[in-house]
Amino acid sequence: MTIDPADRIIGIYTRHAAAFDRQRLRDLAERAWLERFLALVPDGAEVLDLGCGMGEPIARHLIEAGRCVTGVDSSPGLLDLCRQRFPTHTWIHADMRLVSLGRRFHGLLAWDSFFHLRAADQRAMFPIFAAHAAPGAALMFTSGPAAGEALGVFEGETLYHASLDPAEYRDLLAANGFTVAGHRPEDPDCGGRTVWLARLIPA
């Protein structure tokens, strides 16, 4: 039976955790966007990192900047690396689509993770973001530049990506109480990533 590429994502990062750790760049091309995100997150505040991977370089940068990180990932191997590297922070084995922590954070991040979800699952994430966001919280995620699906390859396996239309992301953010604070499609200074930075509008 053929497995849909979207359903293979968790297995890929579980099977190839060590390879991903070796290959993930640590040059922090994301630095400028992370600094914009951190400017909206108070010193010592808590950040929820959805799809945290092995904690480098993103969680490390947040921790070294004085924030408390709770990371969520579906790969046990990647979470083991997080626990080894940052034992005083919190690492949770869970599918971001099902997460319900009963807590609110001053920052939420879904960097290079959210875009592995099907379009319908991405739509369903916005209420989850809102449910975990404190008033004024920052939310940052990466997407594709336009609606559609794209297939890459990692360790010989098909790697699924999807994106909504930018107008739909704006509508979903607004419908869930967020205002867009920054957006740049295919940012050449961030490895070609399409980045969204939003903030939960205080009630």
Secondary structure by P-SEA (a helix, b strand, c coil): cccccccaaaaaaaacaaaaaacccccccaaaaaaaaaaaccccbbbbbcccccccaaaaaaaaabbbbbbbbccaaaaaaaaaacccbbbbbcccccccccccccbbbbccccccccaaaaaaaaaaaaaacccbbbbbbccccccbbbbbbcccbbbbbbcccaaaaaaaaaaabbbbcccccccccccccbbbbbbcccc
